[in-house]
Amino acid sequence: MTEYCPRLFESDAAVRHIGEGLLACSLTRPEWTHEAHLAACLWLVRERPDICTENALPDIIRRFNEALGGVNDDHNGYHETITQSFIIGVRLHLAERPGSEPLHASVNALLASPLGRRDWPLRFYSRERLFSIAARRGYLTPDIKAFPRVPN
């Protein structure tokens, strides 16, 4: 695993900017980083209970990619298995955090944890399975070990 130095968020407003910008398709491409993906996901899970993240985030990300002129095909754009894996990671993270914690503090703690690392899904998937076309197009279950159970 390589060294990972995440870009952290300075305020709750900065996190909300990412989440709301994703929904509105108003973020710039440089803003749409790995950290932004996780911040938007955590914001959706924590502050938008009206949106079922597991069901809605795929289309939200696809629409956003297309709004930036990108494509969602067998080699680019949206990746279902990675997205669903990180939703699990976000839910695991939030299950361990106080609900009263500032939004940006929760996002930053996620980013600084193993759950926030870009390579976290590779603890559960072989590289071949995770980066396959089938995993990009649909959710594949892990082939190394199962994800931890997310507490209710």
FIKOLZA-1660 file (N, C-alpha, C; in steps of 0.1 Angstrom, whole numbers, plus 5000, padded with zeros to 4 digits):
% residues 152
   i   px   py   pz ch aa at
   1 5008 4988 5000  A  M  N
   1 5000 5000 5000  A  M CA
   1 5009 5012 5000  A  M  C
   2 5005 5022 4992  A  T  N
   2 5013 5034 4991  A  T CA
   2 5009 5045 5001  A  T  C
   3 5018 5054 5003  A  E  N
   3 5015 5065 5013  A  E CA
   3 5003 5073 5008  A  E  C
   4 4995 5077 5017  A  Y  N
   4 4982 5084 5014  A  Y CA
   4 4981 5096 5023  A  Y  C
   5 4981 5108 5017  A  C  N
   5 4979 5121 5024  A  C CA
   5 4966 5127 5019  A  C  C
   6 4955 5125 5026  A  P  N
   6 4943 5131 5021  A  P CA
   6 4942 5146 5022  A  P  C
   7 4934 5152 5013  A  R  N
   7 4931 5166 5013  A  R CA
   7 4919 5167 5022  A  R  C
   8 4921 5175 5033  A  L  N
   8 4910 5176 5043  A  L CA
   8 4901 5188 5041  A  L  C
   9 4890 5188 5047  A  F  N
   9 4880 5198 5046  A  F CA
   9 4881 5208 5058  A  F  C
  10 4880 5221 5055  A  E  N
  10 4881 5231 5066  A  E CA
  10 4868 5234 5073  A  E  C
  11 4857 5231 5067  A  S  N
  11 4844 5235 5073  A  S CA
  11 4833 5225 5068  A  S  C
  12 4822 5226 5076  A  D  N
  12 4810 5219 5072  A  D CA
  12 4805 5224 5058  A  D  C
  13 4806 5237 5057  A  A  N
  13 4802 5244 5044  A  A CA
  13 4809 5238 5032  A  A  C
  14 4822 5235 5034  A  A  N
  14 4830 5230 5023  A  A CA
  14 4825 5216 5019  A  A  C
  15 4821 5208 5029  A  V  N
  15 4816 5195 5026  A  V CA
  15 4802 5196 5019  A  V  C
  16 4794 5205 5024  A  R  N
  16 4781 5206 5018  A  R CA
  16 4782 5212 5004  A  R  C
  17 4792 5220 5001  A  H  N
  17 4794 5225 4988  A  H CA
  17 4796 5213 4978  A  H  C
  18 4804 5204 4983  A  I  N
  18 4807 5192 4974  A  I CA
  18 4794 5184 4972  A  I  C
  19 4787 5181 4983  A  G  N
  19 4775 5173 4982  A  G CA
  19 4764 5180 4973  A  G  C
  20 4762 5192 4976  A  E  N
  20 4752 5200 4968  A  E CA
  20 4756 5202 4954  A  E  C
  21 4769 5204 4952  A  G  N
  21 4774 5206 4939  A  G CA
  21 4774 5193 4930  A  G  C
  22 4775 5182 4937  A  L  N
  22 4773 5169 4930  A  L CA
  22 4759 5168 4925  A  L  C
  23 4750 5170 4934  A  L  N
  23 4735 5169 4930  A  L CA
  23 4732 5179 4919  A  L  C
  24 4737 5191 4920  A  A  N
  24 4734 5201 4910  A  A CA
  24 4742 5200 4897  A  A  C
  25 4752 5191 4897  A  C  N
  25 4762 5190 4886  A  C CA
  25 4769 5203 4884  A  C  C
  26 4772 5210 4895  A  S  N
  26 4779 5223 4894  A  S CA
  26 4793 5223 4898  A  S  C
  27 4799 5211 4903  A  L  N
  27 4813 5211 4906  A  L CA
  27 4821 5211 4894  A  L  C
  28 4834 5216 4895  A  T  N
  28 4843 5215 4884  A  T CA
  28 4850 5202 4885  A  T  C
  29 4856 5197 4874  A  R  N
  29 4863 5185 4874  A  R CA
  29 4874 5184 4885  A  R  C
  30 4882 5195 4886  A  P  N
  30 4893 5195 4897  A  P CA
  30 4887 5193 4911  A  P  C
  31 4875 5197 4913  A  E  N
  31 4869 5195 4927  A  E CA
  31 4865 5181 4929  A  E  C
  32 4863 5173 4919  A  W  N
  32 4857 5159 4920  A  W CA
  32 4869 5149 4922  A  W  C
  33 4874 5150 4934  A  T  N
  33 4886 5142 4938  A  T CA
  33 4881 5129 4946  A  T  C
  34 4890 5120 4949  A  H  N
  34 4886 5109 4958  A  H CA
  34 4880 5114 4971  A  H  C
  35 4886 5124 4977  A  E  N
  35 4881 5130 4989  A  E CA
  35 4867 5135 4988  A  E  C
  36 4865 5142 4976  A  A  N
  36 4851 5147 4973  A  A CA
  36 4841 5136 4972  A  A  C
  37 4845 5125 4965  A  H  N
  37 4836 5114 4964  A  H CA
  37 4831 5109 4978  A  H  C
  38 4841 5108 4987  A  L  N
  38 4837 5103 5001  A  L CA
  38 4830 5113 5009  A  L  C
  39 4834 5126 5007  A  A  N
  39 4826 5137 5014  A  A CA
  39 4812 5137 5010  A  A  C
  40 4810 5136 4997  A  A  N
  40 4796 5137 4991  A  A CA
  40 4788 5125 4996  A  A  C
  41 4794 5113 4997  A  C  N
  41 4787 5101 5001  A  C CA
  41 4784 5102 5016  A  C  C
  42 4793 5107 5024  A  L  N
  42 4790 5108 5038  A  L CA
  42 4780 5119 5041  A  L  C
  43 4780 5130 5033  A  W  N
  43 4770 5140 5035  A  W CA
  43 4756 5134 5031  A  W  C
  44 4755 5127 5020  A  L  N
  44 4743 5121 5016  A  L CA
  44 4737 5112 5027  A  L  C
  45 4746 5103 5032  A  V  N
  45 4741 5093 5042  A  V CA
  45 4737 5100 5055  A  V  C
  46 4745 5110 5059  A  R  N
  46 4742 5116 5072  A  R CA
  46 4731 5127 5071  A  R  C
  47 4731 5135 5061  A  E  N
  47 4722 5147 5060  A  E CA
  47 4711 5146 5050  A  E  C
  48 4711 5136 5042  A  R  N
  48 4700 5135 5032  A  R CA
  48 4693 5121 5033  A  R  C
  49 4686 5119 5044  A  P  N
  49 4679 5106 5046  A  P CA
  49 4668 5104 5036  A  P  C
  50 4664 5115 5029  A  D  N
  50 4654 5114 5018  A  D CA
  50 4660 5107 5006  A  D  C
  51 4673 5106 5005  A  I  N
  51 4679 5099 4993  A  I CA
  51 4685 5086 4998  A  I  C
  52 4681 5075 4992  A  C  N
  52 4687 5062 4995  A  C CA
  52 4700 5061 4987  A  C  C
  53 4711 5063 4994  A  T  N
  53 4724 5064 4988  A  T CA
  53 4727 5052 4979  A  T  C
  54 4725 5040 4984  A  E  N
  54 4729 5028 4976  A  E CA
  54 4721 5028 4963  A  E  C
  55 4709 5033 4962  A  N  N
  55 4701 5032 4950  A  N CA
  55 4703 5045 4941  A  N  C
  56 4705 5056 4948  A  A  N
  56 4705 5069 4940  A  A CA
  56 4719 5073 4936  A  A  C
  57 4729 5070 4944  A  L  N
  57 4742 5076 4941  A  L CA
  57 4747 5071 4927  A  L  C
  58 4745 5059 4922  A  P  N
  58 4750 5055 4909  A  P CA
  58 4745 5065 4898  A  P  C
  59 4732 5068 4898  A  D  N
  59 4727 5077 4887  A  D CA
  59 4731 5091 4890  A  D  C
  60 4733 5095 4902  A  I  N
  60 4738 5109 4905  A  I CA
  60 4752 5110 4899  A  I  C
  61 4761 5100 4902  A  I  N
  61 4774 5101 4897  A  I CA
  61 4775 5100 4882  A  I  C
  62 4767 5091 4876  A  R  N
  62 4767 5090 4861  A  R CA
  62 4762 5104 4855  A  R  C
  63 4752 5109 4860  A  R  N
  63 4747 5122 4855  A  R CA
  63 4757 5133 4856  A  R  C
  64 4764 5133 4868  A  F  N
  64 4774 5143 4870  A  F CA
  64 4786 5141 4860  A  F  C
  65 4790 5129 4858  A  N  N
  65 4801 5126 4849  A  N CA
  65 4797 5131 4835  A  N  C
  66 4785 5128 4831  A  E  N
  66 4781 5133 4817  A  E CA
  66 4780 5148 4816  A  E  C
  67 4776 5154 4827  A  A  N
  67 4775 5169 4827  A  A CA
  67 4788 5175 4825  A  A  C
  68 4799 5168 4829  A  L  N
  68 4812 5174 4827  A  L CA
  68 4818 5170 4814  A  L  C
  69 4810 5163 4806  A  G  N
  69 4815 5158 4793  A  G CA
  69 4821 5145 4793  A  G  C
  70 4821 5138 4804  A  G  N
  70 4826 5125 4805  A  G CA
  70 4817 5114 4800  A  G  C
  71 4822 5102 4800  A  V  N
  71 4814 5090 4796  A  V CA
  71 4814 5080 4807  A  V  C
  72 4804 5072 4807  A  N  N
  72 4803 5061 4816  A  N CA
  72 4802 5048 4808  A  N  C
  73 4813 5042 4806  A  D  N
  73 4814 5030 4797  A  D CA
  73 4822 5019 4804  A  D  C
  74 4826 5010 4796  A  D  N
  74 4833 4998 4802  A  D CA
  74 4847 5002 4808  A  D  C
  75 4852 5014 4805  A  H  N
  75 4866 5017 4809  A  H CA
  75 4867 5031 4816  A  H  C
  76 4856 5038 4816  A  N  N
  76 4857 5052 4822  A  N CA
  76 4844 5055 4829  A  N  C
  77 4845 5065 4838  A  G  N
  77 4833 5070 4845  A  G CA
  77 4829 5061 4857  A  G  C
  78 4816 5060 4859  A  Y  N
  78 4811 5054 4870  A  Y CA
  78 4815 5039 4872  A  Y  C
  79 4818 5035 4885  A  H  N
  79 4822 5022 4888  A  H CA
  79 4813 5017 4900  A  H  C
  80 4804 5008 4897  A  E  N
  80 4794 5003 4906  A  E CA
  80 4800 4997 4919  A  E  C
  81 4809 4987 4917  A  T  N
  81 4815 4980 4928  A  T CA
  81 4823 4989 4938  A  T  C
  82 4831 4998 4932  A  I  N
  82 4838 5007 4940  A  I CA
  82 4829 5016 4948  A  I  C
  83 4819 5022 4941  A  T  N
  83 4809 5031 4948  A  T CA
  83 4802 5023 4959  A  T  C
  84 4797 5012 4957  A  Q  N
  84 4790 5005 4967  A  Q CA
  84 4799 5001 4979  A  Q  C
  85 4812 4997 4975  A  S  N
  85 4821 4994 4986  A  S CA
  85 4824 5006 4995  A  S  C
  86 4825 5018 4989  A  F  N
  86 4828 5030 4997  A  F CA
  86 4815 5034 5005  A  F  C
  87 4803 5031 5000  A  I  N
  87 4791 5034 5008  A  I CA
  87 4791 5025 5020  A  I  C
  88 4795 5013 5019  A  I  N
  88 4797 5004 5031  A  I CA
  88 4807 5010 5040  A  I  C
  89 4818 5015 5035  A  G  N
  89 4828 5021 5043  A  G CA
  89 4823 5033 5051  A  G  C
  90 4816 5041 5044  A  V  N
  90 4810 5053 5050  A  V CA
  90 4801 5049 5061  A  V  C
  91 4792 5040 5059  A  R  N
  91 4783 5035 5069  A  R CA
  91 4790 5029 5081  A  R  C
  92 4800 5021 5078  A  L  N
  92 4808 5016 5090  A  L CA
  92 4814 5027 5098  A  L  C
  93 4820 5037 5091  A  H  N
  93 4826 5048 5098  A  H CA
  93 4816 5056 5106  A  H  C
  94 4804 5059 5101  A  L  N
  94 4794 5067 5108  A  L CA
  94 4788 5059 5120  A  L  C
  95 4788 5046 5119  A  A  N
  95 4783 5038 5130  A  A CA
  95 4792 5039 5142  A  A  C
  96 4805 5043 5140  A  E  N
  96 4814 5045 5151  A  E CA
  96 4816 5059 5156  A  E  C
  97 4809 5069 5150  A  R  N
  97 4811 5083 5153  A  R CA
  97 4799 5089 5160  A  R  C
  98 4801 5099 5168  A  P  N
  98 4789 5106 5174  A  P CA
  98 4782 5114 5164  A  P  C
  99 4769 5113 5164  A  G  N
  99 4760 5120 5154  A  G CA
  99 4761 5135 5156  A  G  C
 100 4766 5140 5167  A  S  N
 100 4767 5154 5170  A  S CA
 100 4780 5160 5165  A  S  C
 101 4789 5152 5160  A  E  N
 101 4802 5156 5155  A  E CA
 101 4801 5165 5143  A  E  C
 102 4808 5176 5142  A  P  N
 102 4808 5184 5130  A  P CA
 102 4810 5176 5118  A  P  C
 103 4802 5179 5107  A  L  N
 103 4803 5172 5095  A  L CA
 103 4817 5171 5089  A  L  C
 104 4824 5182 5089  A  H  N
 104 4838 5181 5083  A  H CA
 104 4847 5173 5092  A  H  C
 105 4845 5173 5105  A  A  N
 105 4853 5165 5113  A  A CA
 105 4851 5150 5111  A  A  C
 106 4839 5146 5108  A  S  N
 106 4836 5132 5105  A  S CA
 106 4842 5129 5091  A  S  C
 107 4840 5137 5082  A  V  N
 107 4846 5135 5068  A  V CA
 107 4861 5133 5070  A  V  C
 108 4868 5143 5077  A  N  N
 108 4882 5142 5078  A  N CA
 108 4887 5130 5085  A  N  C
 109 4880 5126 5096  A  A  N
 109 4883 5113 5103  A  A CA
 109 4882 5101 5093  A  A  C
 110 4872 5101 5085  A  L  N
 110 4870 5090 5075  A  L CA
 110 4882 5091 5066  A  L  C
 111 4886 5102 5060  A  L  N
 111 4897 5103 5051  A  L CA
 111 4910 5099 5057  A  L  C
 112 4912 5101 5070  A  A  N
 112 4924 5098 5077  A  A CA
 112 4924 5083 5081  A  A  C
 113 4913 5076 5080  A  S  N
 113 4912 5062 5084  A  S CA
 113 4915 5053 5073  A  S  C
 114 4917 5040 5076  A  P  N
 114 4919 5030 5066  A  P CA
 114 4906 5029 5056  A  P  C
 115 4894 5032 5061  A  L  N
 115 4882 5032 5053  A  L CA
 115 4882 5042 5042  A  L  C
 116 4890 5053 5044  A  G  N
 116 4890 5064 5034  A  G CA
 116 4901 5063 5024  A  G  C
 117 4909 5053 5025  A  R  N
 117 4920 5051 5016  A  R CA
 117 4915 5047 5002  A  R  C
 118 4921 5051 4992  A  R  N
 118 4917 5048 4978  A  R CA
 118 4918 5033 4976  A  R  C
 119 4927 5026 4983  A  D  N
 119 4929 5011 4981  A  D CA
 119 4921 5003 4991  A  D  C
 120 4913 5009 4999  A  W  N
 120 4905 5001 5009  A  W CA
 120 4897 4990 5003  A  W  C
 121 4890 4991 4992  A  P  N
 121 4883 4980 4986  A  P CA
 121 4892 4968 4983  A  P  C
 122 4905 4970 4981  A  L  N
 122 4914 4959 4977  A  L CA
 122 4917 4950 4989  A  L  C
 123 4912 4953 5001  A  R  N
 123 4913 4944 5012  A  R CA
 123 4902 4933 5011  A  R  C
 124 4892 4935 5002  A  F  N
 124 4881 4926 5000  A  F CA
 124 4881 4920 4986  A  F  C
 125 4887 4927 4977  A  Y  N
 125 4887 4922 4963  A  Y CA
 125 4901 4920 4957  A  Y  C
 126 4902 4911 4949  A  S  N
 126 4914 4910 4941  A  S CA
 126 4914 4921 4931  A  S  C
 127 4926 4926 4927  A  R  N
 127 4927 4937 4917  A  R CA
 127 4919 4933 4904  A  R  C
 128 4921 4920 4900  A  E  N
 128 4914 4916 4887  A  E CA
 128 4899 4917 4888  A  E  C
 129 4894 4913 4900  A  R  N
 129 4879 4913 4901  A  R CA
 129 4874 4928 4902  A  R  C
 130 4881 4935 4911  A  L  N
 130 4876 4949 4913  A  L CA
 130 4877 4958 4901  A  L  C
 131 4887 4956 4893  A  F  N
 131 4889 4964 4881  A  F CA
 131 4884 4958 4868  A  F  C
 132 4875 4948 4870  A  S  N
 132 4869 4942 4858  A  S CA
 132 4858 4950 4852  A  S  C
 133 4854 4948 4840  A  I  N
 133 4843 4954 4834  A  I CA
 133 4830 4951 4841  A  I  C
 134 4829 4938 4845  A  A  N
 134 4817 4934 4853  A  A CA
 134 4816 4941 4866  A  A  C
 135 4827 4944 4873  A  A  N
 135 4826 4952 4885  A  A CA
 135 4823 4966 4883  A  A  C
 136 4827 4972 4872  A  R  N
 136 4824 4986 4868  A  R CA
 136 4809 4987 4865  A  R  C
 137 4803 4977 4858  A  R  N
 137 4790 4978 4854  A  R CA
 137 4779 4973 4864  A  R  C
 138 4783 4964 4873  A  G  N
 138 4774 4960 4883  A  G CA
 138 4781 4956 4896  A  G  C
 139 4774 4955 4907  A  Y  N
 139 4780 4952 4920  A  Y CA
 139 4784 4937 4920  A  Y  C
 140 4797 4935 4923  A  L  N
 140 4802 4921 4925  A  L CA
 140 4806 4920 4940  A  L  C
 141 4803 4908 4945  A  T  N
 141 4807 4905 4959  A  T CA
 141 4822 4903 4960  A  T  C
 142 4827 4906 4972  A  P  N
 142 4842 4904 4974  A  P CA
 142 4846 4890 4971  A  P  C
 143 4859 4888 4967  A  D  N
 143 4864 4875 4965  A  D CA
 143 4876 4872 4974  A  D  C
 144 4880 4881 4982  A  I  N
 144 4890 4879 4992  A  I CA
 144 4884 4876 5006  A  I  C
 145 4875 4886 5011  A  K  N
 145 4868 4884 5023  A  K CA
 145 4856 4893 5023  A  K  C
 146 4846 4889 5031  A  A  N
 146 4834 4897 5031  A  A CA
 146 4836 4910 5039  A  A  C
 147 4828 4920 5035  A  F  N
 147 4828 4933 5042  A  F CA
 147 4823 4930 5057  A  F  C
 148 4828 4939 5066  A  P  N
 148 4822 4938 5080  A  P CA
 148 4807 4942 5079  A  P  C
 149 4800 4936 5088  A  R  N
 149 4785 4940 5088  A  R CA
 149 4784 4954 5094  A  R  C
 150 4776 4961 5087  A  V  N
 150 4772 4975 5091  A  V CA
 150 4762 4974 5102  A  V  C
 151 4765 4979 5114  A  P  N
 151 4755 4979 5125  A  P CA
 151 4743 4987 5122  A  P  C
 152 4731 4982 5127  A  N  N
 152 4719 4990 5124  A  N CA
 152 4718 5002 5132  A  N  C
% end
